[in-house]
Amino acid sequence: MQTLKNSLFYILLFLIYPIISSGQSKVKHIQQIFVPHSYYKEYYTKTDSLGYKIKDKDTLIHVSSFIKPKGVGVPYEFKDDTFLEVYKPIAFQSTEKKNSDSEPMKYWKEEIKIYFTPNISKRVKKEFLRFTKTIDKNVDSLKVRNVKNIENANYIIYTNNDFEYEENLKSMSSGGYYINWNRKNQIIKGHIKLNTKNLFSDLVQIQKAKELFILSLGWFKPSNTLDCTSYFSNCFSDKKVMSSLDWEILKYHYSYGICKGTKISQFEEQHKRGKKSMKNPHNKFVIYHHY
């Protein structure tokens, strides 16, 4: 088994076997603890090994007790294949190389602190903050608030009449977003630019700002298969709403029951192992996040 570098160590196998006493059959549950070889090398010494076994091409080391890794352990969050086939093309950007793995997924770890330039109308600002307040309330590990001083902000929303805060948005005809992330694939800075020449009314600017903000919460790729009213759909509509599926996608992306900052191959391997683990009620599958 492979340890993903940036956010986890997962799966511990607790195997149970029966002991039969003489005269009368009695079943006593004995807990045996096996850990992956890579984990054993990091947390144990050679004298801790009680043996080993091969399971699904993985080398598992038998130990007498479990040494917890650093970080916080969270139970694996199961999702069915129907949902995952919608989620994966949205959360994982493809690479420029053919037949290669995806880019790692991105997410905000720190609180999002938004600054609006004075050229953003009061109506746009008010409706946008009402929207972000709902997100802050409904997504546990995603925090969003407004700040009055640009020095305290890590997210700036501005117009074509302002200073060009992000050069990569200079040529946007209507509006766009740009995000920066660190080596842990955690988003650390964001910008939204609204071009009021083409976004000619407050209502259109509000809708565009909401749409761009949702996409900036994970470097999400808009889907061609979702209804146009979804914030994750690849079409513009003035009737977009946060559907139950939109909420499910966003909450799942920020759930700590999955690994953060992974590529799609690692993500799929995690689910493969998680689902296999769930077939045995005595097995535990835990995601450990290192902060």
Secondary structure, 3 states (H helix, E strand, C coil): CCCCCCCCCEEEEEEEECCCCCCCCCCCCEEEEEEEHHHHHHHCCHHHCCCEEEECCEEEEEECCCCCCCCEEEECCCCCHHHHHHHHHHHCCCCCCCCCCCCCCCEECCCEEEEECCCCCHHHHHHHHHHHHHHHHHCCCCCEEECCCHHHCCEEEEECCCCCCCHHHCCCCCEEEEEEECCCCEEEEEEEEECCCCCCCHHHHHHHHHHHHHHHCCCCCCECCCCCCCCCECCCCCCCCCCHHHHHHHHHHCCCCCCCCCCHHHHHHHHHHHHHHHCCCCCEEEEEECC
